[in-house]
Structures are given as structure tokens and as C-alpha cells.
């Protein structure tokens, strides 16, 4: 079983190339508060008219992965059907004290922290069932975080197509160039999911990368 | 005795190469939960890093242990040879308890971190 899984991981890219699926399952990954749910909502609103879930300034708002099937994207006459998985933010530490400053009670903060730890595990487990990844990073933050390094390493090890989304370019101290410099081997698309800036370039890149 | 400080475990590549993944991860997590800082000469594979995060999440107790801080460099791009034969290896990695080890800055080729003494 382990050997089959390891072969699948190692040669997955060949199989995906030969047996091209007509539907790709795309995971939206990233650290907490990078804007994953805002991006998922933007994609769904643009192509289906509804949303996937609520976004919040409190980290770990999404604590269960959410799946939306059959999102049809059309770019330059090319059509692409995606299943979108919005995953909980990945972290190496979760301290309930961090939630107290957002006005949560200790009980609420502890419950949120516990659910957040389960969400991280769920996000990692999803990696084995995806055909491509949108990795969302906050352009105002340092991109060399362990979470980013670990996600990129795991995507590379599985040979999954990856598109890095440099989000929040509407903020004054955003630097998508820093993200490009940190991960030069992968395509980076600067956008603002909140304001919809440059979103057409993202759809174009998605059609090229996942189509 | 009587000297206070934080224990650093510097683990050589030779020793890491001999250890199965789970044994390695267990050793790291047990040391970190005891407040020690672990330095791995050859680091972890991406799959091991993901497994370490999973195990950490399972063991966070919201009292004494709130998680880990990991410092390492991006994995080098794999060649076709290593892709086919599955040769992989991590790079220098430092792991410590999140409430004791703090990243100050991280660049392509230089990581600076701070180790806090005691509570």
C-alpha cells in the first residue's frame, strides 16, 4: 500500500499528463489570514454568483475544509471546470491567548484553538486528494515562513501544479516581488481578492496552469 | 549543575539517516515538549515536515504546549534524477517550542532567531 502511494506521488505528474481529467480539484492553501476564503468567495461570486463561507480578521476563521464542486471558468474561449476546496490556514502553533485580544472569551478562544488544530490536520490530509494548488500568501508579510516552505515542499514532492497568489496588493506595504524572489521556481500572480485587482490575470494563469 | 539555560540538541546527518521517520519525529517532539531546541543537520523531507505539523496539532494542550517554531530553508529544486529515484533530503533545520523560540528574520540564506530563557 505504501509503495503504491509513493509511486502515485512520484509519478503522478506523468499520469496526470497522460490521462488529463476534464475536472480538476483545486485546493486553496496558505497560512491563516492570507485571504483564502476571500479568494474562494471572489472566484465563486465571479463564476457562480454565490459564496463559500465567511471571512474574518480573527485568524483561523475557517476550521473545516469547504468543497464547492463544478465551478466553470471561461478564459479566452477556453473553459475549465474546477472543484474548489477552501482549506483551514496552516500553522505550526496555535495559542488560544492570541484570540483573546479579538474580544473572545477564554472558553470561546480555547474552543477556537482546538478546532483550529483539527482544521490544520484536515488541510494536510486534503493534499493527497487534489490535482492542483492555489497557494495564497499575504504580500505585506515575510514569505519565508515555515508554513509556506512546508506547503511548497509538499506540493513539489507530489508534483502537483502550483500557482502562488500574492494577495493583498491593495495595501500600501505590499511587495509581491518579495514572494517572487522567495519562490522563483513557481509562477506568482499578484492580486487583491478583496478589491478584485488583477483577478483576470489570475483566471488566465489558472486556465494555463490547471487547464 | 546549577547552570541555567536552554538545552540544544545538535543531531548529525549520520544519526538522522539511521532513524525511521516516526522515530525521528517522536524524538523531535518529545525534546521540544521538554523545552529543548533541536538542530537537525540534514533537516526533514517535506512529507516529514507535514507529519510533524500534524503530530504537533494533536499534542497541543492549550496549557503548556502551544506548538512548535520551525526554521529551515526552502528545499532545493529537485533534478529529474532525484525525481525518478526518489532521493530527497532536507536542509539545516532548527525546531523549538513556540513559546521559547522566535524567528527574528528569515532570508534566502540567513535565518536569525531568538531563544528565550525560562518562563
Interface residues (C-beta under 8 A of the other chain):
Chain A: X6 X10 X90 X91 X92 X93 X94 X95 X96 X110 X113 X114 X117 X118 X120 X121 X124 X127 X142 X144 X145 X146 X149 X150 X152 X153 X154 X156 X157 X159 X181 X182 X183 X185
Chain B: X45 X46 X47 X49 X50 X53 X54 X56 X57 X58 X60 X62 X66 X67 X68 X69 X70 X71 X72 X73 X74 X75 X77 X78 X83 X84 X86 X88 X98 X99 X103 X105 X106 X107 X108
